């Protein structure tokens, strides 16, 4: 989710290195097309709204092993963090979310949370099934 920022250099690159198949969602269709040339042919690049896509997938009971939500910090962050149950509903094992350092969050029931600092201004919130 929010996959096109920095062409996936904060998250998708790690999934590529680990040999994972990935579905990337972002509103920026031009950047998704640019990513298509950088990552494996079996990856999916879907232009659209992350929340609408997630809600549709939840209604279809779709699941992935890992869900990465690489939102920008700032004004979008409260909505992203309020949506943790939605992101977790799509994941079998793990959810990562970009988290501004010092931001608060509530770990959804059935999950454990920890943070990993990734820069002076942001961390990853890492949620695993309890």
N, C-alpha and C positions, 0 to 999 in steps of 0.2 A: 504494500500500500504506500502511496506517495513515492513511487519507485524511481521516478525520472530525475529527481534532484541530484546534481553532481554525477549524473549518468550511472548511478548505482555504486559509486566509489566508497560510500559509507557502509553499505550492507550487501548489495547484490554481488559484489566482487568476492566476498567471503563465501557465498553460496556457490558461486562458479568454481572457486578453488576446491570446494568440498565435493564437487560433482553432483550437486543437487539440480533437479528440474524445478523451474521457477515460473510462476505467473506474476507478471509485473502490472500494476494498475496505477495510472496517473492521468490527470486531466491534460497534461502536456503531450499531445500526440506527436509533435515534432521531435521531442526528446526521446520518446519511446521508440520512434523509428530510428533515431541515431543509436540507441541502445541495441536495437535488433542487429545491427552490424557488428557489435562488440561482443555479444554473448552467444551461447550455443543455439543452433537452429531449432532445438526442441523446446526452447523457452517460449512462453506466450506473453505478448505485450498488448494489454487491453486498455484503450483509452476510456476514461470515465471517472466518475466520482467514487472515491474509496468507500464512503458510507453507503451509498446506493448499491454498489457491487457487493459489499459485505452483507447487507440486509437481504439481497437477492439470494446469495449463497447460503446464508443461514436458513432461509425459507426452504431451500432445496436440500438442506442437511449436508451440504458440501463440506469437506474437511481437508486440511493440509497438515502435514507433520509440524511445520513451522510457519508462523505468520510474523512477518516483519513489518512494522508500521514506522516508517522513517519520515515522520512529519517534521516540518520546521518547528523550532521552538518559537514562542511568542503567542500571538493572539489565537492561533488555532489549537495550541496545546491543551487548554482546559477542555475543549470539546473532545479531543483525542483521548484524554485521560478519563473523561466521563464515559467514553465508549469502550473501556477495557472489557466489559462483559461481551460486547459484540465481537471484538477481535478474538477473545478467548473462545467464543462459540465456534470459531472456524478452525481452531488448532487442536491437534491430537496431543502434542507434547510440549511445545514451546512457543512463546510470544515474546518478541522484542519490540520496544517502543522507545523512540527518542524522547528524552526527558531533560528539560532544562534543569541545571543544577539548582537544588533548593525547592523544586516543585513538589507539591504533595500529590498523593494518589491513594486509592483504596484498592487493595488486591482482591479480585473477585473470589467468591467462595470456591473452594476446590483447587485453588492455585497457591503457589508460594512465590514471593517476589524478592528480588535483590537488585541492586544497581551496580553498574560497572562504569566508572568514569571514562569518557572517551575524548574529552577536550576540556579546556578551561571553562566552557559555558554549557556543556551538555554531557549527559550520561546515557547509557542504555538501561532501561528498565527491563529486566529479564524475568519473565513469568514461566514457571514450570508447573505441570500438574502435580498436585499434592498427593 
